[in-house]
């Protein structure tokens, strides 16, 4: 039996079915990340697990116990929100120990638990400060520490890094990964940031319109997306997905015809920019994004398609330069006119990383 199991979970807001019969099994110690576009239901689903939003259908089981109708305080879960939700008049120590003091936990135990959490999160020098004396990253660590001291069965994170700047997001993401490794706690994490999903998750759950599109390891979703939506949602920059009519040179990929009205998907690293006249396609450079360690080259093909190529070397190309494009056909994903996978990639750079 799974440690945490959702069976046919539903949520209705009037006539709107926000969550449509979600089934999901989560094992003890897993780090699960919910991703999806805004409005897909990922935060709603997390709040249903937390007991903050009522479940209208289905069941929720934690460690063999049905918690579908239990109050949030009885579920043995701890949630970290996007906003820090700290008490401004309390010290860091008091914020972190608040739930334990409400539960009348022995003072010596409280001291020990808060001290241990503060050591893990590098907050020991700040225990007597108030939130206004802390940076954004430190405040978020206090919120995480407040969850740690409760020693819950499951940690729930609702976009905890979205209020931080880029540098702090990267730093705190690493800290959360280390925290999970050290504690071995079951964690469910909601984000719209693909870097967070790809680097933190044991498994990623991709949601759309209140339903699960695909569940798998980050690289499995990257290499073998179940459909066009997942293919374009996972990966930065996203997969090039072009109407087959705009790639006549690839009318048949690997001996299999592209479905009528279908699409061809190519990861940016599977498209090589070459000298004009070389390769299967010809085009003109539209934009060059020099990112240092890698370069993204946007090319308008002669058939009117726009593709992005990723290369690990720098380039002397500029907008307006004619170029050729070389494509490894075995790295192409084929989708039918409904966006369903007709054939996954069978080789190429993306497969080599699997």
MINUDO-441415 format. One record per residue: y negated, x, z of N, C-alpha, C in turn; residue number from 1; residue in one letter. Coordinates in steps of 0.2 Angstrom, whole numbers, plus 5000, padded with zeros to 4 digits. Example, Ala and Ser with C-alpha at 12.3 -4.5 7.8 and 13.67 -1.06 7.14 Angstrom:
REM MINUDO-441415
TIKOL    ny    nx    nz   cay   cax   caz    cy    cx    cz  num  residuo
TIKOL  5028  5066  5039  5022  5062  5039  5016  5066  5039    1        A
TIKOL  5011  5064  5035  5005  5068  5036  5000  5064  5039    2        S
This chain:
REM MINUDO-441415
TIKOL    ny    nx    nz   cay   cax   caz    cy    cx    cz  num  residuo
TIKOL  5006  5004  5000  5000  5000  5000  4994  5004  5000    1        X
TIKOL  4989  5002  4996  4983  5006  4996  4979  5006  5002    2        X
TIKOL  4975  5011  5004  4971  5011  5010  4966  5005  5010    3        X
TIKOL  4962  5005  5004  4957  4999  5003  4959  4996  4996    4        X
TIKOL  4960  4989  4997  4962  4986  4991  4958  4979  4990    5        X
TIKOL  4955  4979  4984  4951  4973  4981  4956  4969  4977    6        X
TIKOL  4957  4962  4978  4961  4958  4974  4957  4952  4972    7        X
TIKOL  4956  4952  4965  4953  4946  4962  4946  4944  4965    8        X
TIKOL  4942  4949  4968  4936  4948  4971  4931  4945  4967    9        X
TIKOL  4927  4940  4969  4922  4937  4965  4916  4936  4969   10        X
TIKOL  4910  4935  4966  4904  4933  4969  4900  4929  4964   11        X
TIKOL  4898  4923  4966  4894  4919  4962  4887  4918  4965   12        X
TIKOL  4882  4918  4961  4875  4916  4963  4873  4910  4959   13        X
TIKOL  4875  4904  4962  4874  4898  4958  4879  4898  4953   14        X
TIKOL  4877  4897  4946  4881  4896  4941  4883  4903  4938   15        X
TIKOL  4880  4908  4941  4881  4915  4938  4887  4918  4942   16        X
TIKOL  4892  4921  4938  4897  4925  4941  4895  4932  4941   17        X
TIKOL  4893  4934  4946  4890  4941  4946  4896  4946  4946   18        X
TIKOL  4901  4945  4950  4907  4949  4951  4913  4944  4948   19        X
TIKOL  4917  4947  4943  4922  4942  4940  4929  4945  4941   20        X
TIKOL  4931  4943  4947  4939  4945  4948  4940  4952  4948   21        X
TIKOL  4937  4956  4952  4938  4963  4952  4945  4965  4956   22        X
TIKOL  4949  4969  4953  4955  4972  4956  4954  4979  4956   23        X
TIKOL  4955  4982  4962  4954  4990  4963  4958  4992  4969   24        X
TIKOL  4962  4997  4968  4965  5001  4974  4962  5007  4975   25        X
TIKOL  4961  5009  4981  4958  5015  4983  4962  5018  4989   26        X
TIKOL  4964  5025  4988  4968  5028  4992  4964  5031  4998   27        X
TIKOL  4968  5033  5003  4964  5036  5009  4962  5043  5007   28        X
TIKOL  4956  5044  5009  4953  5051  5007  4950  5052  5000   29        X
TIKOL  4950  5047  4996  4948  5047  4989  4940  5046  4990   30        X
TIKOL  4937  5050  4985  4930  5049  4983  4929  5045  4977   31        X
TIKOL  4927  5039  4978  4926  5034  4972  4919  5033  4970   32        X
TIKOL  4917  5033  4964  4910  5032  4962  4910  5026  4957   33        X
TIKOL  4906  5021  4959  4904  5016  4955  4898  5017  4950   34        X
TIKOL  4899  5017  4944  4893  5018  4939  4893  5012  4934   35        X
TIKOL  4887  5011  4931  4886  5006  4926  4879  5005  4926   36        X
TIKOL  4877  5001  4921  4870  5000  4919  4867  4995  4925   37        X
TIKOL  4860  4995  4925  4857  4991  4930  4859  4983  4929   38        X
TIKOL  4861  4980  4934  4863  4973  4934  4870  4972  4933   39        X
TIKOL  4874  4978  4933  4881  4977  4931  4885  4975  4937   40        X
TIKOL  4882  4975  4943  4886  4972  4949  4888  4978  4954   41        X
TIKOL  4887  4984  4953  4890  4989  4957  4887  4989  4964   42        X
TIKOL  4881  4988  4965  4878  4988  4972  4881  4981  4975   43        X
TIKOL  4881  4976  4972  4884  4969  4974  4891  4970  4977   44        X
TIKOL  4895  4974  4973  4902  4975  4975  4902  4979  4981   45        X
TIKOL  4898  4984  4981  4898  4988  4987  4896  4984  4994   46        X
TIKOL  4891  4980  4993  4889  4976  4999  4894  4971  5001   47        X
TIKOL  4898  4969  4996  4903  4964  4997  4909  4968  5002   48        X
TIKOL  4910  4974  5000  4915  4978  5004  4912  4979  5011   49        X
TIKOL  4905  4980  5011  4902  4982  5018  4902  4976  5022   50        X
TIKOL  4902  4970  5019  4902  4964  5023  4895  4961  5023   51        X
TIKOL  4890  4964  5019  4883  4962  5019  4882  4956  5014   52        X
TIKOL  4887  4955  5010  4886  4950  5005  4893  4946  5005   53        X
TIKOL  4893  4940  5006  4899  4936  5006  4904  4936  5000   54        X
TIKOL  4910  4936  5001  4915  4936  4995  4917  4929  4994   55        X
TIKOL  4916  4927  4988  4917  4920  4986  4924  4919  4984   56        X
TIKOL  4927  4924  4982  4934  4923  4979  4938  4929  4980   57        X
TIKOL  4945  4929  4981  4949  4935  4981  4949  4937  4988   58        X
TIKOL  4952  4943  4989  4953  4946  4996  4951  4954  4996   59        X
TIKOL  4950  4956  5002  4949  4963  5003  4953  4965  5009   60        X
TIKOL  4957  4971  5008  4961  4973  5013  4960  4980  5015   61        X
TIKOL  4959  4982  5021  4958  4989  5023  4963  4991  5028   62        X
TIKOL  4967  4996  5026  4972  4999  5031  4977  4994  5033   63        X
TIKOL  4979  4990  5029  4984  4984  5030  4981  4978  5034   64        X
TIKOL  4974  4978  5035  4971  4972  5038  4966  4968  5033   65        X
TIKOL  4967  4962  5033  4963  4958  5029  4956  4957  5032   66        X
TIKOL  4951  4960  5029  4944  4960  5032  4939  4955  5027   67        X
TIKOL  4942  4951  5023  4938  4947  5019  4933  4943  5022   68        X
TIKOL  4934  4940  5028  4930  4936  5031  4927  4939  5038   69        X
TIKOL  4929  4945  5039  4926  4949  5045  4919  4950  5044   70        X
TIKOL  4915  4950  5050  4908  4952  5050  4908  4959  5049   71        X
TIKOL  4902  4961  5046  4901  4968  5044  4902  4973  5050   72        X
TIKOL  4900  4971  5056  4901  4976  5062  4908  4976  5064   73        X
TIKOL  4913  4972  5061  4920  4973  5063  4924  4976  5058   74        X
TIKOL  4921  4979  5053  4925  4981  5047  4927  4989  5048   75        X
TIKOL  4924  4992  5052  4925  4999  5053  4922  5003  5047   76        X
TIKOL  4916  5001  5044  4914  5005  5038  4906  5007  5040   77        X
TIKOL  4904  5012  5037  4897  5014  5038  4894  5015  5031   78        X
TIKOL  4887  5012  5031  4884  5012  5025  4878  5016  5025   79        X
TIKOL  4876  5020  5020  4870  5024  5019  4866  5021  5013   80        X
TIKOL  4860  5019  5014  4856  5015  5009  4852  5020  5005   81        X
TIKOL  4849  5017  5000  4844  5021  4995  4838  5022  5000   82        X
TIKOL  4836  5017  5003  4830  5019  5008  4833  5021  5015   83        X
TIKOL  4830  5026  5018  4833  5029  5024  4834  5025  5030   84        X
TIKOL  4830  5019  5030  4831  5014  5035  4831  5018  5042   85        X
TIKOL  4827  5022  5044  4826  5026  5050  4821  5022  5055   86        X
TIKOL  4822  5022  5061  4817  5020  5066  4812  5025  5067   87        X
TIKOL  4806  5023  5065  4800  5028  5064  4798  5031  5071   88        X
TIKOL  4799  5027  5076  4797  5029  5083  4802  5033  5087   89        X
TIKOL  4808  5033  5084  4814  5037  5087  4815  5044  5085   90        X
TIKOL  4817  5048  5089  4819  5055  5087  4825  5055  5082   91        X
TIKOL  4826  5061  5079  4832  5061  5075  4838  5060  5079   92        X
TIKOL  4839  5063  5085  4844  5062  5090  4845  5054  5091   93        X
TIKOL  4840  5051  5093  4841  5044  5094  4843  5040  5088   94        X
TIKOL  4840  5041  5082  4842  5038  5076  4849  5039  5075   95        X
TIKOL  4852  5045  5076  4859  5046  5074  4863  5043  5080   96        X
TIKOL  4861  5042  5086  4865  5040  5091  4865  5032  5092   97        X
TIKOL  4860  5029  5089  4858  5022  5090  4865  5018  5091   98        X
TIKOL  4869  5018  5086  4875  5013  5085  4879  5015  5091   99        X
TIKOL  4880  5021  5093  4885  5023  5098  4882  5020  5105  100        X
TIKOL  4875  5021  5106  4872  5018  5112  4873  5011  5113  101        X
TIKOL  4872  5007  5107  4873  5000  5107  4880  4998  5109  102        X
TIKOL  4885  5002  5107  4892  5001  5109  4894  5004  5116  103        X
TIKOL  4889  5006  5120  4890  5009  5127  4895  5014  5127  104        X
TIKOL  4895  5019  5122  4899  5025  5122  4896  5030  5127  105        X
TIKOL  4901  5033  5130  4899  5038  5135  4894  5043  5133  106        X
TIKOL  4889  5045  5137  4884  5049  5135  4886  5056  5133  107        X
TIKOL  4891  5059  5136  4894  5065  5134  4897  5065  5127  108        X
TIKOL  4900  5059  5126  4904  5059  5119  4898  5058  5114  109        X
TIKOL  4893  5054  5115  4887  5054  5111  4884  5060  5109  110        X
TIKOL  4883  5064  5114  4880  5071  5114  4885  5075  5109  111        X
TIKOL  4891  5075  5110  4896  5079  5107  4896  5077  5099  112        X
TIKOL  4896  5071  5098  4897  5068  5091  4890  5069  5087  113        X
TIKOL  4884  5068  5090  4878  5070  5087  4877  5077  5086  114        X
TIKOL  4879  5081  5090  4878  5088  5090  4883  5091  5084  115        X
TIKOL  4889  5088  5083  4893  5090  5078  4891  5088  5071  116        X
TIKOL  4888  5082  5071  4885  5079  5064  4879  5083  5062  117        X
TIKOL  4875  5085  5067  4869  5089  5066  4871  5096  5063  118        X
TIKOL  4876  5099  5066  4878  5105  5064  4881  5105  5057  119        X
TIKOL  4885  5100  5055  4887  5099  5048  4881  5098  5043  120        X
TIKOL  4876  5095  5045  4871  5093  5041  4865  5098  5041  121        X
TIKOL  4865  5103  5045  4860  5108  5046  4854  5104  5049  122        X
TIKOL  4855  5100  5054  4849  5096  5057  4848  5098  5064  123        X
TIKOL  4851  5103  5067  4851  5105  5074  4843  5106  5076  124        X
TIKOL  4840  5110  5072  4833  5112  5074  4828  5105  5074  125        X
TIKOL  4830  5100  5071  4826  5094  5070  4828  5088  5075  126        X
TIKOL  4832  5089  5079  4835  5083  5083  4829  5080  5087  127        X
TIKOL  4824  5083  5089  4819  5080  5093  4813  5078  5089  128        X
TIKOL  4813  5079  5083  4808  5077  5078  4808  5069  5077  129        X
TIKOL  4803  5066  5075  4803  5060  5072  4803  5060  5064  130        X
TIKOL  4805  5054  5061  4806  5054  5054  4800  5057  5050  131        X
TIKOL  4794  5055  5053  4788  5057  5049  4787  5064  5049  132        X
TIKOL  4790  5068  5053  4790  5075  5053  4795  5079  5049  133        X
TIKOL  4799  5075  5045  4804  5077  5041  4803  5076  5033  134        X
TIKOL  4806  5081  5029  4806  5080  5022  4810  5074  5020  135        X
TIKOL  4810  5072  5013  4814  5066  5011  4821  5068  5011  136        X
TIKOL  4823  5074  5010  4830  5076  5010  4833  5077  5017  137        X
TIKOL  4828  5079  5022  4830  5079  5029  4831  5072  5031  138        X
TIKOL  4827  5067  5029  4828  5060  5032  4834  5057  5029  139        X
TIKOL  4836  5059  5023  4842  5056  5020  4848  5059  5024  140        X
TIKOL  4848  5065  5026  4853  5069  5030  4854  5065  5037  141        X
TIKOL  4848  5063  5039  4849  5060  5046  4852  5053  5045  142        X
TIKOL  4851  5049  5039  4854  5043  5038  4862  5044  5037  143        X
TIKOL  4864  5050  5034  4871  5051  5033  4874  5053  5040  144        X
TIKOL  4870  5057  5044  4872  5059  5050  4874  5053  5055  145        X
TIKOL  4869  5048  5054  4870  5041  5058  4877  5038  5056  146        X
TIKOL  4879  5039  5050  4885  5036  5048  4891  5040  5050  147        X
TIKOL  4890  5047  5050  4896  5051  5052  4898  5050  5059  148        X
TIKOL  4893  5050  5064  4894  5049  5071  4898  5043  5073  149        X
TIKOL  4898  5038  5068  4902  5032  5070  4910  5033  5068  150        X
TIKOL  4911  5039  5064  4918  5040  5062  4921  5034  5059  151        X
TIKOL  4919  5031  5054  4921  5025  5051  4927  5027  5047  152        X
TIKOL  4931  5021  5045  4937  5022  5040  4934  5024  5033  153        X
TIKOL  4929  5021  5031  4926  5021  5025  4918  5022  5025  154        X
TIKOL  4916  5027  5021  4909  5028  5020  4907  5025  5014  155        X
TIKOL  4901  5021  5014  4898  5018  5008  4891  5021  5007  156        X
TIKOL  4890  5023  5001  4884  5026  4999  4881  5022  4993  157        X
TIKOL  4875  5019  4994  4871  5015  4989  4866  5019  4986  158        X
TIKOL  4867  5023  4981  4862  5027  4977  4857  5031  4982  159        X
TIKOL  4861  5035  4987  4857  5038  4992  4852  5043  4990  160        X
TIKOL  4853  5046  4984  4848  5051  4981  4843  5049  4977  161        X
TIKOL  4842  5043  4975  4838  5041  4970  4830  5042  4972  162        X
TIKOL  4829  5042  4979  4822  5043  4981  4820  5050  4981  163        X
TIKOL  4824  5055  4980  4823  5062  4980  4821  5065  4974  164        X
TIKOL  4817  5070  4974  4816  5074  4968  4822  5078  4965  165        X
TIKOL  4821  5080  4959  4827  5083  4956  4830  5089  4960  166        X
TIKOL  4826  5093  4962  4829  5099  4966  4833  5097  4972  167        X
TIKOL  4830  5092  4976  4833  5089  4982  4839  5085  4980  168        X
TIKOL  4839  5082  4975  4845  5078  4973  4851  5083  4972  169        X
TIKOL  4850  5088  4968  4855  5093  4967  4857  5096  4974  170        X
TIKOL  4853  5098  4978  4855  5101  4984  4859  5096  4989  171        X
TIKOL  4856  5090  4989  4860  5085  4993  4866  5083  4990  172        X
TIKOL  4867  5083  4984  4873  5081  4981  4878  5086  4983  173        X
TIKOL  4877  5093  4983  4881  5098  4985  4883  5097  4992  174        X
TIKOL  4878  5095  4996  4880  5094  5003  4885  5088  5004  175        X
TIKOL  4884  5083  5000  4888  5077  5001  4895  5079  4999  176        X
TIKOL  4896  5083  4994  4902  5085  4991  4906  5090  4997  177        X
TIKOL  4902  5094  5000  4905  5098  5005  4907  5094  5011  178        X
TIKOL  4903  5089  5013  4904  5084  5018  4911  5081  5017  179        X
TIKOL  4912  5078  5011  4918  5074  5010  4924  5079  5010  180        X
TIKOL  4923  5085  5008  4929  5090  5009  4930  5092  5016  181        X
TIKOL  4925  5092  5020  4926  5094  5027  4929  5088  5031  182        X
TIKOL  4926  5082  5030  4928  5076  5034  4935  5073  5031  183        X
TIKOL  4936  5074  5024  4942  5071  5021  4941  5063  5022  184        X
TIKOL  4935  5060  5022  4934  5053  5023  4935  5049  5017  185        X
TIKOL  4937  5043  5017  4937  5039  5011  4930  5037  5010  186        X
TIKOL  4928  5038  5003  4920  5037  5002  4920  5033  4995  187        X
TIKOL  4915  5028  4995  4913  5024  4989  4906  5025  4988  188        X
TIKOL  4904  5027  4982  4897  5030  4981  4895  5026  4975  189        X
TIKOL  4889  5023  4975  4886  5019  4970  4880  5024  4967  190        X
TIKOL  4880  5025  4960  4875  5028  4957  4874  5026  4950  191        X
TIKOL  4868  5028  4947  4867  5027  4940  4867  5034  4937  192        X
TIKOL  4867  5039  4941  4867  5046  4939  4873  5049  4937  193        X
TIKOL  4874  5051  4930  4881  5053  4928  4883  5060  4931  194        X
TIKOL  4878  5064  4932  4879  5070  4935  4883  5069  4942  195        X
TIKOL  4880  5065  4946  4883  5063  4952  4890  5061  4952  196        X
TIKOL  4891  5056  4947  4898  5053  4946  4903  5059  4944  197        X
TIKOL  4901  5063  4939  4905  5068  4936  4907  5073  4941  198        X
TIKOL  4902  5075  4945  4903  5081  4950  4906  5079  4957  199        X
TIKOL  4905  5073  4959  4907  5071  4965  4914  5067  4965  200        X
TIKOL  4915  5063  4960  4921  5058  4961  4928  5061  4960  201        X
TIKOL  4933  5059  4964  4940  5059  4962  4941  5055  4956  202        X
TIKOL  4939  5049  4957  4939  5044  4951  4933  5040  4950  203        X
TIKOL  4931  5038  4944  4925  5035  4943  4927  5027  4941  204        X
TIKOL  4923  5023  4943  4924  5016  4941  4918  5014  4937  205        X
TIKOL  4919  5012  4931  4914  5010  4926  4914  5003  4926  206        X
TIKOL  4908  5000  4928  4907  4993  4928  4902  4990  4923  207        X
TIKOL  4903  4984  4920  4899  4981  4916  4899  4973  4916  208        X
TIKOL  4894  4970  4917  4893  4963  4918  4898  4960  4923  209        X
TIKOL  4899  4964  4929  4903  4961  4934  4910  4962  4934  210        X
TIKOL  4912  4967  4929  4919  4968  4928  4920  4975  4927  211        X
TIKOL  4927  4978  4928  4928  4985  4928  4930  4986  4920  212        X
TIKOL  4927  4991  4917  4929  4993  4910  4934  4998  4910  213        X
TIKOL  4934  5003  4915  4939  5008  4915  4938  5012  4922  214        X
TIKOL  4944  5014  4924  4945  5018  4930  4948  5024  4929  215        X
TIKOL  4946  5030  4931  4949  5036  4929  4946  5042  4932  216        X
TIKOL  4949  5048  4932  4945  5054  4934  4939  5055  4929  217        X
TIKOL  4934  5059  4931  4928  5060  4927  4930  5063  4920  218        X
TIKOL  4934  5068  4920  4936  5071  4913  4940  5066  4909  219        X
TIKOL  4945  5062  4912  4949  5057  4908  4944  5052  4905  220        X
TIKOL  4939  5050  4908  4934  5045  4905  4930  5048  4900  221        X
TIKOL  4929  5055  4901  4925  5058  4896  4929  5060  4889  222        X
TIKOL  4935  5062  4890  4940  5063  4885  4943  5057  4882  223        X
TIKOL  4945  5052  4886  4948  5047  4883  4945  5040  4885  224        X
TIKOL  4939  5039  4883  4936  5032  4885  4940  5026  4882  225        X
TIKOL  4940  5021  4886  4944  5015  4884  4941  5011  4878  226        X
TIKOL  4934  5012  4878  4930  5008  4873  4924  5011  4871  227        X
TIKOL  4920  5008  4867  4914  5011  4865  4909  5011  4870  228        X
TIKOL  4909  5006  4875  4904  5006  4880  4905  5012  4885  229        X
TIKOL  4911  5013  4887  4913  5019  4891  4911  5025  4888  230        X
TIKOL  4913  5026  4882  4912  5032  4878  4904  5034  4878  231        X
TIKOL  4900  5029  4877  4893  5031  4877  4890  5031  4884  232        X
TIKOL  4893  5028  4889  4890  5028  4895  4891  5034  4899  233        X
TIKOL  4897  5037  4898  4899  5043  4901  4898  5049  4897  234        X
TIKOL  4894  5054  4899  4892  5060  4895  4884  5060  4894  235        X
TIKOL  4881  5066  4895  4874  5067  4894  4873  5073  4890  236        X
TIKOL  4870  5073  4884  4868  5067  4880  4874  5063  4878  237        X
TIKOL  4873  5056  4877  4879  5052  4876  4882  5053  4869  238        X
TIKOL  4888  5051  4869  4892  5052  4862  4888  5049  4856  239        X
TIKOL  4889  5052  4851  4886  5050  4845  4891  5044  4842  240        X
TIKOL  4889  5038  4842  4893  5033  4839  4889  5030  4833  241        X
TIKOL  4892  5031  4827  4889  5029  4821  4893  5024  4817  242        X
TIKOL  4890  5020  4813  4894  5015  4809  4898  5020  4803  243        X
TIKOL  4904  5018  4802  4908  5022  4798  4905  5022  4791  244        X
TIKOL  4901  5017  4789  4898  5017  4782  4893  5022  4782  245        X
TIKOL  4890  5025  4787  4885  5031  4787  4889  5037  4787  246        X
TIKOL  4895  5037  4787  4899  5044  4787  4905  5043  4782  247        X
TIKOL  4903  5042  4776  4908  5041  4771  4913  5047  4770  248        X
TIKOL  4910  5053  4772  4914  5059  4772  4920  5059  4777  249        X
TIKOL  4920  5054  4781  4925  5054  4786  4928  5047  4786  250        X
TIKOL  4929  5044  4780  4932  5038  4779  4938  5037  4782  251        X
TIKOL  4942  5042  4782  4949  5043  4785  4948  5049  4790  252        X
TIKOL  4950  5047  4796  4950  5053  4801  4957  5054  4804  253        X
TIKOL  4959  5060  4802  4966  5062  4804  4971  5058  4801  254        X
TIKOL  4970  5055  4795  4975  5051  4792  4975  5044  4793  255        X
TIKOL  4971  5042  4798  4970  5035  4800  4963  5032  4798  256        X
TIKOL  4964  5027  4794  4957  5024  4791  4953  5021  4797  257        X
TIKOL  4947  5022  4796  4942  5019  4801  4942  5011  4800  258        X
TIKOL  4943  5007  4805  4943  5000  4804  4937  4997  4800  259        X
TIKOL  4938  4992  4797  4933  4989  4793  4927  4987  4798  260        X
TIKOL  4921  4989  4796  4915  4988  4800  4915  4992  4807  261        X
TIKOL  4920  4997  4807  4920  5000  4813  4916  5006  4814  262        X
TIKOL  4917  5010  4819  4912  5015  4821  4916  5022  4822  263        X
TIKOL  4913  5027  4821  4916  5034  4823  4912  5037  4829  264        X
TIKOL  4915  5039  4834  4912  5042  4840  4913  5050  4840  265        X
TIKOL  4908  5054  4841  4908  5061  4841  4904  5064  4847  266        X
TIKOL  4907  5068  4851  4903  5071  4856  4899  5076  4853  267        X
TIKOL  4893  5077  4856  4888  5082  4853  4891  5089  4852  268        X
TIKOL  4895  5091  4857  4898  5098  4856  4903  5098  4851  269        X
TIKOL  4905  5093  4847  4910  5093  4842  4907  5092  4835  270        X
TIKOL  4900  5093  4835  4896  5093  4829  4893  5100  4829  271        X
TIKOL  4894  5104  4824  4891  5111  4823  4886  5111  4818  272        X
TIKOL  4880  5114  4819  4875  5114  4814  4876  5121  4811  273        X
TIKOL  4876  5120  4804  4877  5126  4800  4871  5127  4794  274        X
TIKOL  4872  5131  4790  4867  5132  4785  4867  5126  4780  275        X
TIKOL  4861  5125  4777  4861  5119  4772  4866  5121  4767  276        X
TIKOL  4869  5115  4765  4875  5116  4760  4882  5117  4762  277        X
TIKOL  4882  5119  4769  4889  5119  4772  4890  5113  4776  278        X
TIKOL  4897  5112  4777  4899  5107  4781  4900  5101  4777  279        X
TIKOL  4902  5095  4781  4904  5089  4778  4898  5085  4777  280        X
TIKOL  4892  5086  4781  4886  5082  4780  4880  5086  4779  281        X
TIKOL  4875  5083  4776  4869  5087  4775  4863  5083  4779  282        X
TIKOL  4858  5086  4781  4853  5083  4785  4847  5087  4786  283        X
TIKOL  4842  5084  4790  4836  5088  4792  4835  5087  4799  284        X
TIKOL  4833  5093  4802  4832  5093  4809  4826  5089  4811  285        X
TIKOL  4827  5084  4816  4822  5080  4818  4818  5083  4825  286        X
TIKOL  4822  5086  4829  4820  5088  4835  4824  5094  4838  287        X
TIKOL  4822  5099  4841  4826  5104  4845  4824  5104  4852  288        X
TIKOL  4829  5103  4856  4828  5103  4864  4831  5109  4866  289        X
TIKOL  4826  5114  4868  4829  5121  4870  4829  5120  4878  290        X
TIKOL  4835  5120  4881  4836  5119  4888  4838  5125  4891  291        X
TIKOL  4838  5131  4888  4839  5137  4891  4847  5139  4890  292        X
TIKOL  4851  5136  4894  4858  5138  4894  4861  5134  4888  293        X
TIKOL  4858  5129  4885  4861  5125  4880  4855  5123  4875  294        X
TIKOL  4856  5121  4869  4851  5118  4865  4854  5112  4862  295        X
TIKOL  4850  5107  4862  4852  5100  4858  4848  5100  4852  296        X
TIKOL  4851  5099  4846  4848  5098  4840  4849  5091  4837  297        X
TIKOL  4843  5088  4836  4844  5081  4833  4843  5081  4826  298        X
TIKOL  4848  5078  4822  4848  5079  4815  4848  5072  4812  299        X
TIKOL  4844  5071  4807  4844  5065  4803  4848  5066  4796  300        X
TIKOL  4854  5063  4796  4858  5064  4790  4856  5061  4784  301        X
TIKOL  4858  5063  4778  4856  5060  4772  4858  5053  4771  302        X
TIKOL  4862  5051  4775  4864  5043  4775  4860  5039  4780  303        X
TIKOL  4855  5042  4783  4851  5039  4788  4853  5038  4795  304        X
TIKOL  4859  5042  4797  4861  5042  4803  4858  5047  4807  305        X
TIKOL  4857  5046  4814  4854  5052  4818  4860  5054  4823  306        X
TIKOL  4861  5061  4823  4866  5063  4827  4863  5069  4831  307        X
TIKOL  4866  5070  4837  4864  5076  4841  4870  5081  4842  308        X
TIKOL  4868  5087  4841  4873  5092  4841  4871  5097  4848  309        X
TIKOL  4876  5098  4851  4875  5103  4857  4878  5110  4856  310        X
TIKOL  4874  5115  4857  4877  5122  4856  4875  5126  4862  311        X
TIKOL  4879  5131  4864  4877  5135  4869  4873  5141  4868  312        X
TIKOL  4871  5142  4862  4867  5147  4860  4860  5145  4858  313        X
TIKOL  4855  5149  4858  4848  5147  4856  4848  5147  4848  314        X
TIKOL  4842  5144  4846  4842  5143  4838  4834  5145  4836  315        X
TIKOL  4834  5146  4830  4827  5147  4827  4825  5141  4823  316        X
TIKOL  4829  5136  4823  4828  5130  4819  4822  5126  4822  317        X
TIKOL  4818  5123  4817  4813  5119  4819  4813  5112  4815  318        X
TIKOL  4809  5107  4818  4809  5101  4814  4807  5102  4807  319        X
TIKOL  4811  5098  4803  4810  5098  4796  4815  5103  4792  320        X
TIKOL  4818  5108  4795  4823  5112  4792  4829  5108  4790  321        X
TIKOL  4831  5110  4783  4837  5107  4781  4843  5111  4784  322        X
TIKOL  4848  5107  4786  4854  5110  4789  4861  5106  4786  323        X
TIKOL  4866  5109  4787  4873  5106  4786  4876  5105  4793  324        X
TIKOL  4881  5100  4793  4884  5098  4799  4892  5099  4798  325        X
TIKOL  4895  5102  4802  4902  5103  4802  4905  5099  4807  326        X
TIKOL  4910  5095  4806  4913  5090  4811  4921  5091  4811  327        X
TIKOL  4923  5092  4817  4931  5092  4818  4933  5085  4818  328        X
TIKOL  4936  5083  4813  4939  5076  4812  4943  5074  4818  329        X
TIKOL  4947  5079  4820  4952  5077  4826  4949  5076  4832  330        X
TIKOL  4942  5078  4833  4939  5076  4839  4935  5069  4839  331        X
TIKOL  4936  5066  4833  4933  5059  4833  4936  5054  4836  332        X
TIKOL  4933  5049  4839  4935  5043  4842  4934  5037  4837  333        X
TIKOL  4939  5033  4836  4938  5027  4831  4937  5021  4835  334        X
TIKOL  4932  5017  4834  4931  5010  4837  4931  5005  4832  335        X
TIKOL  4934  4999  4833  4933  4993  4828  4927  4990  4829  336        X
TIKOL  4925  4985  4825  4919  4981  4825  4917  4978  4832  337        X
TIKOL  4922  4977  4836  4920  4975  4843  4919  4980  4848  338        X
TIKOL  4920  4986  4846  4919  4992  4851  4925  4994  4855  339        X
TIKOL  4931  4991  4852  4937  4993  4856  4940  4999  4853  340        X
TIKOL  4943  5003  4857  4946  5009  4854  4952  5008  4849  341        X
TIKOL  4951  5011  4843  4956  5010  4838  4961  5017  4838  342        X
TIKOL  4957  5022  4840  4961  5029  4840  4957  5034  4844  343        X
TIKOL  4960  5037  4849  4956  5042  4853  4956  5048  4849  344        X
TIKOL  4952  5053  4852  4952  5059  4849  4958  5063  4850  345        X
TIKOL  4960  5067  4845  4967  5071  4846  4966  5078  4847  346        X
TIKOL  4960  5080  4847  4958  5088  4847  4951  5089  4848  347        X
TIKOL  4949  5095  4846  4942  5097  4847  4940  5099  4854  348        X
TIKOL  4933  5100  4854  4931  5103  4860  4932  5099  4866  349        X
TIKOL  4931  5092  4866  4931  5088  4872  4938  5088  4874  350        X
TIKOL  4943  5088  4869  4950  5088  4872  4952  5094  4875  351        X
TIKOL  4949  5100  4872  4951  5106  4875  4949  5107  4882  352        X
TIKOL  4945  5103  4885  4942  5104  4892  4947  5099  4896  353        X
TIKOL  4951  5095  4893  4955  5090  4898  4960  5094  4902  354        X
